[in-house]
Amino acid sequence: MQTFTEADKNGDGNLSIGEVLQLLHKLNVNLPREKVKEMFQEADTDDNEGSLAFEEFCAFYKMMSTRRDLYILLLSYSHQKEYMDLRDLQRFLEAEQKMFNVTREHCQEIITLFEPNPQNVDDMVLGIDGFTNYMRSPAGDIFNPEHYQVTQDMTQPLCNYYISSSHNTYLTGDQFLSQSRVDMYAYVLQTGCRCVEVDCWDGPDGEPIVHHGYTLTSKILFKDIVETINKYAFLKSQYPVILSIENHCTVPQQKKMAQYLIEVLQDKLDLSNINANETTKRQPCPELLKGKVLVKGKKLPANLDPSAEEGDVSDESSGEEEEEEEEEPQMNGQSVNGSAAPQESKASRFLRRSFMGSFRRKKKRRSKKKNILEDADADPEQNKPTSRKQDVNYGRKRKTMRLSRALSDLVKYTKSVRVHDIETQAYMSSWQVSSLNESITNQIVALKPGQLVRFNQRQLLRVYPSNFRVDSSNFNPQPYWNCGCHMVALNYQTDGRSLELNRAKFAANGNCGFVLKPKCMCKGAFDPSLDDPLPGRKKKQLMLKIISGQQLPKPKDSMLGDRGEIIDPFVEVEIIGLPVDCQKTQTRVVDDNGFNPMWEETLLFSVHLPQIALVRFTVWDHDPIGRDFIGQRTIAFNSMLPGIHSQSTSYHIEVEIT
């Protein structure tokens, strides 16, 4: 009715042929004028010739919008009838959609839910309108509905999982000037994120505060964040939340932090009933940790006097990210892992230089106040001899700090530990977490990908964005997932391709925040950079037939708006996974048809490791000087159903998968 009313320019309750033609242009429909006139005359059945009343317009719209591809499909399974009976529908679901054990009752349910014609419902048949409704509904979606629930084994050690993670969770915008807000924690936790970051600093009146240090971001109370986490942590997922604390507070305010954590989170912090092996230090599993909050932070050395209320923790015990300064290693504008270096606008470059200049000046002032100390109490695990050949720069050693016993005692399975050598580290204990910025991780991915996979089998690793991403842009998470990195922390306030990949990955297991890594990444040797990473294993073949699209909108930022030209759409399909699996191809361009373009094109892909592969469908409007983005859908390879399905967003792309 709304479409009819908007098209009725003179408000007389009828649509003239001119008004219909204007409406079709707005709807991205480019049909020959004679064809439109023919359908117009066929629908114009009342005495008021030359215009369409609402009922007549509905008939006209149905003629125009009937899906030819679905109509042909219906005829092929109904023996050329205009409807499917129960047996026809059952055969379609089993033969075309590859469904097993389809019952008569299930077919009756489909007809009852989707058939708009009461007579067809009484006769238990599905006409073209009902069939179209079914194929465009969530029941006809490409995503496997079983994956809306947790289907993976959740009883393996934590280091066998990818964990959905947020960087500088409190920020709403850039890293230098934006607002810090408590409700960002509520937002990310409700999207399934299971690792949130809290940067803690001394605040006035003895109250610890949270903000991005040495910047102009606003400040919020640590206590308010803890209360928000307590409220929202387990509304969407019962699996554990990791509280990544970047601690810059003095001991008195650290004690206040510990007090708030204990008072607010209460039993959520109690890990006494978790049966983990103290001898082997094997990590507990997500299933055992349901409803628990794990504090990730520094921990006092085990040989410190138990009666001491505080002590020094050295750089060797540190996994903090704030102090890291890095230069992005580049060759011809490319980072060492082959991805394009982050591009900066002038504003972003100004913010970054201002931020880094302030950061370095502050560091110099602090370094004059206190000499760098070597901690004689560092764990033996951290003092193992390393190779003389140092081809990865893990960053500089940093100063010691005083740590409160009260805060230290809250850390158990997620002790923050600095990375000093991925080849020798973490053989004695897996109850630890390291943090690396993307620049250092890029070096390791390029130089030692196989060793990084083995390192990630022994302990948890968190990767966070470079300091140069002052605009809160995100990196491509896939290279780090390829090497088994557990917590690839993204800026959730910045939507775009990286977050779309992240959402697709974690949607594959009920969006619970944990996704099981492939077996080859959990045990034994595996090098993701090889051309044949899994010798002897058959590759998986993916055959996609891009059939059609419906009601594709004009580009969001179209300069001409509704008056612009009708779009010329094409579909790009991309496989995102191991380097050897990454590939991209596209359909032909359909000229002047955004309403119901037909492609009928088959695309073929070979994939070595489908367990970590993502499939991304992007619709573009072709332009002589470029292309304009229309929309996208990204889905985990193993979450796709075989058969004919819709890629449902605000529009539909019909896809057949074999």
C-alpha positions in Angstrom: 0.0 0.0 0.0 2.9 2.4 0.8 4.4 1.9 -2.6 1.1 2.6 -4.3 0.5 5.7 -2.2 3.9 7.1 -2.9 3.5 6.5 -6.7 0.1 8.2 -6.7 1.5 11.7 -7.3 -1.9 13.5 -7.8 -3.6 11.6 -4.9 -6.6 10.4 -7.0 -6.4 6.8 -5.8 -5.3 5.5 -9.2 -2.1 5.2 -11.1 -1.7 6.4 -14.6 0.7 4.8 -17.1 3.1 7.7 -16.5 3.1 7.2 -12.7 3.7 3.5 -13.1 6.7 4.2 -15.4 8.1 6.6 -12.8 7.6 4.0 -10.1 9.4 1.3 -12.1 12.4 3.6 -12.6 12.5 4.2 -8.8 12.4 0.4 -8.2 15.4 -0.2 -10.5 13.2 -1.8 -13.2 14.0 -1.3 -16.8 11.4 -3.0 -18.9 10.5 -2.1 -22.5 7.7 0.4 -22.6 5.6 -1.8 -24.8 5.9 -4.7 -22.3 4.9 -2.4 -19.4 1.9 -1.1 -21.4 0.9 -4.7 -22.2 0.9 -5.8 -18.5 -0.8 -2.5 -17.6 -3.7 -3.1 -20.0 -4.0 -6.8 -18.8 -4.3 -5.6 -15.2 -6.7 -2.7 -16.0 -10.0 -4.6 -15.8 -12.5 -2.1 -14.3 -14.6 0.5 -16.0 -12.0 3.3 -15.3 -9.8 2.5 -18.2 -6.3 4.0 -18.5 -5.5 3.8 -14.7 -5.0 1.2 -12.1 -6.8 1.1 -8.8 -5.0 -0.6 -5.8 -6.3 -4.1 -6.5 -5.4 -3.8 -10.2 -2.0 -2.5 -9.3 -1.5 -5.6 -7.1 -2.2 -7.8 -10.1 0.1 -5.7 -12.2 2.9 -5.9 -9.6 2.5 -9.7 -9.4 2.8 -10.1 -13.1 5.9 -8.0 -13.1 7.6 -9.6 -10.1 6.9 -13.3 -10.6 10.2 -15.0 -10.4 10.9 -16.8 -13.7 13.5 -19.0 -12.2 11.3 -20.2 -9.3 8.3 -20.6 -11.7 10.3 -22.9 -13.9 11.5 -24.8 -10.9 8.0 -25.2 -9.6 6.8 -26.5 -13.0 9.7 -29.0 -13.2 8.8 -30.6 -9.9 5.0 -30.4 -10.3 4.8 -32.0 -13.8 3.9 -28.7 -15.4 1.1 -27.9 -12.9 0.7 -24.4 -11.5 1.2 -25.8 -8.0 3.1 -28.4 -6.0 1.2 -31.0 -4.0 2.7 -32.7 -0.9 4.5 -35.3 -2.9 6.0 -32.8 -5.4 7.2 -30.6 -2.5 8.7 -33.6 -0.7 10.6 -34.6 -3.9 11.9 -31.0 -4.3 13.2 -30.8 -0.7 15.0 -34.1 -0.9 16.3 -33.9 -4.5 17.1 -30.2 -4.8 17.7 -29.1 -1.3 19.4 -32.3 -0.2 17.2 -32.7 2.9 16.9 -36.1 4.5 13.8 -37.9 5.8 11.4 -35.2 4.8 8.0 -36.1 6.3 4.5 -35.4 5.0 3.8 -33.4 8.1 6.8 -31.1 7.4 5.5 -30.4 3.9 2.0 -29.6 5.4 3.6 -27.2 7.8 5.4 -25.4 4.9 2.2 -24.9 3.0 0.3 -23.7 6.1 3.0 -21.1 6.9 3.8 -19.8 3.4 0.8 -20.3 1.1 -1.3 -17.0 1.0 -4.2 -18.5 -0.9 -6.8 -20.1 1.5 -8.1 -22.4 -1.2 -4.6 -23.8 -1.8 -4.1 -24.3 1.9 -7.4 -26.2 2.1 -6.2 -28.3 -0.9 -2.7 -28.7 0.7 -0.9 -27.4 -2.4 1.8 -24.7 -2.8 1.4 -22.2 -5.6 4.0 -19.8 -7.0 3.3 -17.1 -4.4 3.7 -19.6 -1.5 6.7 -21.2 -3.1 8.3 -17.7 -3.5 7.5 -16.8 0.1 9.1 -20.1 1.3 12.3 -19.6 -0.8 12.7 -16.0 0.4 12.1 -16.8 4.1 14.7 -17.8 6.7 13.7 -21.4 5.9 15.1 -20.9 2.5 18.3 -19.1 3.6 21.7 -20.4 2.7 22.8 -20.5 6.4 22.5 -23.9 8.1 19.8 -23.3 10.9 21.6 -25.9 13.1 24.4 -23.4 13.5 22.2 -20.9 15.2 22.9 -23.2 18.2 26.2 -24.4 19.7 27.1 -27.5 17.7 30.8 -27.9 18.3 32.7 -29.8 21.0 33.2 -27.4 23.9 35.1 -29.7 26.1 38.6 -29.1 24.7 41.3 -26.9 26.2 40.9 -23.1 25.7 43.9 -22.9 23.3 41.9 -25.1 20.8 39.4 -22.3 20.2 39.2 -19.0 18.4 37.8 -16.5 20.9 35.8 -13.4 19.7 37.7 -10.4 21.1 37.5 -6.6 21.3 40.2 -4.0 21.3 39.9 -0.9 23.5 36.3 -1.9 24.1 35.3 1.3 25.9 35.9 3.6 22.8 33.1 4.8 20.6 35.3 6.3 17.8 39.0 7.0 17.1 41.8 6.3 19.5 42.7 9.9 20.3 39.6 12.2 20.7 36.6 9.9 21.0 34.2 9.3 23.9 34.7 6.4 26.3 31.3 4.8 27.2 30.3 2.0 29.5 27.5 0.9 27.2 30.1 -0.3 24.6 30.7 -3.3 26.9 27.0 -4.1 26.9 27.0 -3.8 23.1 30.0 -6.1 22.4 29.0 -8.7 25.0 25.6 -8.9 23.4 27.1 -9.5 20.0 28.9 -12.6 21.3 32.3 -11.0 22.1 34.1 -13.0 24.9 37.3 -11.0 25.5 36.9 -7.3 26.4 39.7 -4.8 27.2 39.9 -2.4 30.2 42.7 0.2 30.3 43.0 1.2 34.0 44.6 4.3 35.4 44.7 6.2 38.7 41.7 8.5 39.0 40.7 11.2 41.4 39.4 10.5 44.9 41.0 7.1 44.9 38.7 5.8 42.1 40.4 3.9 39.2 39.3 5.2 35.8 39.4 3.8 32.3 40.5 5.6 29.2 43.1 5.5 26.4 46.3 6.7 28.1 48.0 9.9 27.0 45.1 10.9 24.7 42.1 13.2 24.9 39.6 10.3 25.1 37.1 10.8 27.9 37.3 8.9 31.2 34.8 6.5 32.8 34.9 4.7 36.2 36.3 1.2 36.5 33.5 0.3 38.9 30.8 1.2 36.3 32.4 -1.0 33.7 32.6 -4.0 36.1 28.9 -3.5 36.9 28.0 -3.4 33.2 30.0 -6.6 32.5 28.3 -8.3 35.4 24.9 -7.4 34.0 25.5 -8.3 30.3 28.3 -10.9 30.3 26.0 -14.0 30.0 22.8 -12.7 28.5 23.7 -14.0 25.0 26.3 -16.7 25.7 27.1 -18.7 28.8 30.7 -19.3 27.9 33.5 -17.5 29.8 34.3 -13.9 29.4 38.0 -12.9 29.5 38.6 -9.5 31.2 41.8 -8.2 29.6 43.1 -5.7 32.2 45.8 -3.2 31.1 47.0 -2.1 34.5 48.6 1.3 34.9 47.4 2.0 38.5 49.3 2.4 41.7 48.9 -0.3 44.3 46.2 1.5 46.4 44.0 1.8 43.3 44.8 -1.8 42.2 43.4 -2.9 45.6 40.3 -0.9 44.8 40.0 -2.6 41.4 40.3 -6.0 43.1 37.7 -5.0 45.7 35.2 -4.0 43.0 35.8 -7.2 40.9 35.2 -9.4 44.0 32.2 -7.5 45.3 30.4 -7.1 41.9 31.3 -10.3 40.1 31.2 -12.6 43.2 30.8 -16.3 42.2 31.6 -15.4 38.5 35.3 -15.1 39.7 35.3 -18.3 41.7 37.4 -20.9 39.9 37.9 -23.2 42.9 35.5 -25.9 41.5 37.3 -26.0 38.1 39.1 -29.3 37.8 42.2 -28.4 35.9 45.4 -30.4 36.2 47.9 -28.4 38.3 50.8 -30.6 37.3 50.5 -30.5 33.5 48.9 -27.0 33.6 46.5 -28.1 30.9 43.9 -25.4 30.3 40.3 -25.9 31.3 37.6 -26.1 28.6 34.9 -23.5 27.8 32.2 -26.0 29.0 33.6 -26.1 32.5 34.0 -22.3 32.6 30.4 -21.5 31.8 29.3 -18.4 33.7 32.8 -17.5 34.7 34.9 -14.3 34.2 38.6 -14.9 33.7 40.9 -12.0 34.7 43.7 -11.6 32.3 46.6 -9.7 33.9 50.0 -9.8 35.5 50.7 -12.2 38.4 53.2 -12.0 41.2 56.1 -14.6 40.9 55.3 -17.9 42.6 58.5 -17.7 44.9 57.5 -14.3 46.4 56.8 -14.4 50.1 53.1 -15.3 50.4 52.7 -12.7 53.2 53.8 -9.9 50.9 50.9 -7.7 49.9 52.6 -6.4 46.8 55.7 -7.0 44.7 57.5 -6.2 41.5 56.6 -7.8 38.2 59.2 -7.4 35.5 59.0 -7.1 31.8 59.4 -10.8 31.6 56.1 -11.2 33.3 54.4 -8.5 31.3 52.0 -8.9 28.4 50.8 -5.3 28.3 50.2 -3.6 25.0 50.2 0.1 25.9 54.0 0.4 26.0 54.6 -1.2 22.6 56.0 1.1 20.0 56.4 -0.3 16.5 57.1 0.6 13.0 55.2 -1.3 10.4 57.8 -3.3 8.4 57.1 -2.5 4.8 58.5 -3.3 1.3 57.1 -1.2 -1.5 54.2 -0.1 0.5 53.3 -3.7 1.6 53.5 -5.0 5.1 55.7 -8.1 5.6 52.7 -10.5 5.4 51.8 -9.1 2.0 48.8 -7.1 3.0 48.6 -3.4 2.2 49.9 -1.2 5.0 47.2 0.8 6.8 46.3 3.9 4.7 46.1 7.2 6.6 44.1 10.3 5.8 45.7 13.6 6.7 43.5 13.9 9.8 44.4 10.4 10.9 48.1 11.1 10.3 47.8 14.3 12.4 46.1 12.4 15.2 48.6 9.6 15.1 51.6 11.9 15.2 50.1 13.9 18.1 49.3 10.7 19.9 52.7 9.1 19.4 54.5 12.4 20.3 52.6 12.7 23.5 53.1 9.0 24.2 56.9 9.2 23.7 57.3 12.4 25.8 55.4 10.8 28.7 57.5 7.7 28.5 60.8 9.7 28.6 59.6 11.5 31.7 58.7 8.3 33.4 62.0 6.5 32.5 63.9 9.3 34.2 62.1 8.7 37.4 62.8 5.0 37.6 65.6 2.8 36.2 64.8 -0.3 34.4 65.1 -3.3 36.8 65.7 -6.9 36.1 63.4 -9.1 38.1 65.3 -11.9 39.8 62.0 -13.6 40.7 60.9 -14.1 37.1 59.6 -17.6 36.3 62.1 -20.2 35.2 59.8 -20.6 32.1 60.7 -17.1 31.1 64.5 -17.5 31.5 65.1 -20.3 29.0 68.0 -19.7 26.7 67.0 -18.6 23.2 68.6 -18.9 19.8 71.4 -16.5 18.9 69.7 -15.9 15.6 67.0 -13.2 16.2 65.1 -12.7 13.0 61.9 -11.5 14.7 61.8 -8.3 16.7 59.5 -8.9 19.6 59.8 -5.4 20.9 61.7 -3.7 23.7 61.9 -4.8 27.3 60.0 -2.5 29.6 60.3 -1.3 33.2 59.0 -3.1 36.2 55.9 -2.1 38.2 54.4 -2.8 41.6 51.5 -5.2 41.6 49.0 -5.7 44.4 48.6 -9.2 45.8 44.8 -8.8 45.8 44.7 -8.1 42.1 47.3 -10.8 41.3 45.3 -13.5 43.1 42.4 -13.0 40.8 44.5 -14.2 37.8 44.7 -17.9 37.3 44.5 -19.4 33.8 45.1 -16.2 31.9 48.4 -14.8 33.3 49.8 -12.0 31.0 53.3 -13.0 29.8 55.5 -11.2 27.3 56.5 -13.0 24.1 60.2 -13.4 23.9 60.6 -16.4 21.6 57.7 -18.4 20.1 59.9 -21.4 19.5 60.9 -22.0 23.1 58.1 -20.4 25.1 55.2 -22.0 27.0 56.5 -25.6 27.2 56.3 -25.6 31.1 52.9 -23.9 31.5 49.9 -23.2 29.3 48.1 -21.0 31.9 49.2 -17.8 30.3 48.3 -15.3 27.6 50.6 -13.1 25.5 49.6 -10.0 23.5 51.3 -8.9 20.3 50.6 -6.0 18.1 49.8 -6.6 14.4 53.2 -5.4 13.2 55.2 -7.9 15.3 52.7 -10.7 14.5 53.0 -9.9 10.8 56.7 -10.5 11.0 56.1 -13.9 12.7 53.4 -14.8 10.1 55.8 -14.0 7.3 58.9 -15.7 8.8 57.7 -18.4 11.1 54.1 -19.4 10.4 54.5 -23.1 11.3 56.2 -22.2 14.6 53.4 -19.7 15.4 50.9 -22.5 15.0 52.8 -24.7 17.4 53.1 -21.8 19.9 49.3 -21.3 19.8 48.9 -25.0 20.6 50.7 -24.4 23.9 49.2 -21.1 25.2 46.8 -18.3 24.4 47.8 -15.4 22.1 46.0 -12.1 21.6 46.7 -9.9 18.6 45.7 -6.3 18.7 45.8 -3.4 16.2 48.8 -1.2 15.5 49.3 2.1 17.3 49.2 3.7 13.9 45.5 2.9 13.5 44.5 6.0 15.4 41.3 6.2 13.3 40.3 2.8 14.9 40.4 1.0 11.5 40.8 -2.8 11.6 43.2 -5.2 10.1 42.3 -8.4 8.1 41.9 -11.0 10.9 42.2 -14.0 8.5 46.1 -14.3 8.4 46.1 -14.6 12.2 43.3 -17.1 12.3 45.3 -19.1 9.7 48.1 -19.4 12.2 45.8 -20.4 15.1 45.8 -17.1 17.0 43.1 -17.3 19.5 42.0 -13.7 20.3 42.2 -11.5 17.3 41.1 -8.2 18.8 39.1 -5.8 16.6 37.7 -2.3 17.0 34.0 -3.1 17.3 33.1 0.6 16.9 34.3 0.5 13.3 32.1 -1.5 11.0 33.3 -2.9 7.7 34.9 -5.9 6.1 37.0 -7.0 9.1 34.0 -7.1 11.4 31.9 -8.8 8.8 34.5 -11.6 8.6 34.5 -11.8 12.3 30.7 -12.0 12.6 30.6 -14.7 9.9 33.3 -16.8 11.7 31.7 -16.8 15.1 28.1 -17.2 13.7 29.2 -20.8 12.8 28.9 -22.0 16.4 25.8 -20.3 17.7 27.5 -16.9 18.0 28.7 -18.1 21.5 32.1 -16.4 21.1 34.1 -19.6 20.7 34.8 -21.6 17.5 36.8 -24.8 17.6 40.0 -24.7 15.5 40.7 -27.4 12.9 42.4 -30.5 14.3 45.5 -29.8 12.2 46.0 -26.6 14.2 45.5 -28.2 17.6 48.2 -30.9 17.4 51.2 -31.6 15.4 53.0 -29.6 12.6 51.1 -27.4 10.2 52.3 -24.6 8.0 49.5 -22.5 6.6 51.7 -20.8 4.1 52.5 -23.9 2.0 50.9 -24.5 -1.4 50.0 -28.0 -0.2 49.4 -27.5 3.5 47.7 -30.9 4.0 49.5 -33.5 1.8 47.4 -36.5 1.0 44.1 -34.9 1.9 41.5 -34.3 -0.8 40.5 -30.8 -1.5 36.9 -29.8 -1.2 35.1 -28.6 -4.3 32.5 -25.9 -4.1 30.2 -25.3 -7.0 28.1 -22.2 -6.9 25.4 -21.2 -9.4 24.5 -17.5 -9.1 21.0 -17.6 -10.4 19.2 -14.3 -9.9 18.7 -11.2 -7.7 15.6 -9.4 -6.5 14.9 -5.8 -5.6 18.6 -4.6 -5.5 18.8 -1.0 -4.2 20.7 1.8 -5.7 24.1 2.5 -4.1 23.8 4.0 -0.7 25.8 7.1 -1.5 24.4 7.5 -5.0 25.0 11.2 -6.0 21.8 11.2 -8.1 19.6 9.3 -5.6 16.3 8.0 -7.0 16.7 10.1 -10.1 20.0 8.2 -11.0 20.4 5.6 -13.7 19.2 2.1 -13.1 22.0 -0.1 -11.8 24.0 -2.6 -13.7 24.6 -5.3 -11.1 27.1 -8.1 -10.9 28.1 -10.5 -8.1 31.6 -11.1 -6.8 32.3 -14.3 -4.9 35.5 -14.5 -2.7 37.0 -17.4 -0.8 38.8 -16.1 2.3 41.0 -18.7 4.1 44.5 -20.1 3.8 46.7 -18.2 1.3 46.4 -21.1 -1.2 42.6 -21.1 -0.9 42.1 -17.3 -1.3 40.4 -16.7 -4.7 37.9 -14.3 -6.2 35.7 -14.3 -9.3 32.6 -12.6 -10.5 29.6 -12.9 -12.8 28.9 -11.0 -15.9 27.2 -7.6 -15.6 23.4 -7.4 -16.1 22.7 -4.0 -17.7 19.8 -1.8 -16.5 18.1 -4.2 -14.1 18.2 -3.9 -10.3 14.7 -5.4 -9.9 15.2 -9.0 -11.0 18.6 -9.5 -12.7 19.3 -13.0 -14.0 22.8 -14.4 -14.2 22.5 -18.2 -14.3 26.3 -18.6 -14.0 28.3 -21.4 -12.3 31.5 -20.7 -10.4 33.9 -23.5 -9.2 36.3 -23.3 -6.3 38.8 -25.8 -4.7 39.5 -25.4 -1.0 42.2 -27.2 1.1 40.9 -26.3 4.6 37.2 -25.5 4.5 37.0 -25.5 8.3 38.5 -22.0 8.5 37.3 -20.7 5.0 34.7 -17.9 4.6 32.7 -17.3 1.5 31.9 -13.7 0.8 29.2 -12.6 -1.7 29.4 -9.0 -2.8 26.9 -7.2 -5.1 28.3 -4.3 -7.1 26.9 -1.7 -9.5 29.1 -1.6 -12.6 30.2 1.8 -13.7 32.6 2.8 -16.6 34.9 4.5 -14.1 34.7 2.0 -11.3 32.0 0.2 -9.2 29.7 1.0 -6.4 29.0 -1.2 -3.4 25.4 -2.5 -3.1 25.6 -5.1 -0.3 27.4 -8.2 1.0 26.9 -11.5 2.8 29.8 -13.4 4.4 29.3 -16.9 5.7 31.5 -19.7 7.0 32.1 -22.4 4.4 30.8 -25.1 6.6 27.7 -23.2 7.5 26.4 -23.2 3.9 23.6 -25.6 3.0 23.5 -27.4 -0.4 20.6 -26.7 -2.8 18.9 -23.5 -4.0 18.9 -20.8 -1.3 18.7 -17.1 -0.8 21.3 -14.7 0.4 18.9 -12.7 2.5 19.7 -9.1 3.5 17.5 -6.2 2.4 17.5 -7.9 -1.0 17.9 -11.4 -2.3 20.5 -13.2 -4.4 19.5 -16.7 -5.3 22.4 -19.3 -5.2 22.6 -23.0 -5.9 25.3 -24.8 -4.0 26.7 -28.2 -4.8 
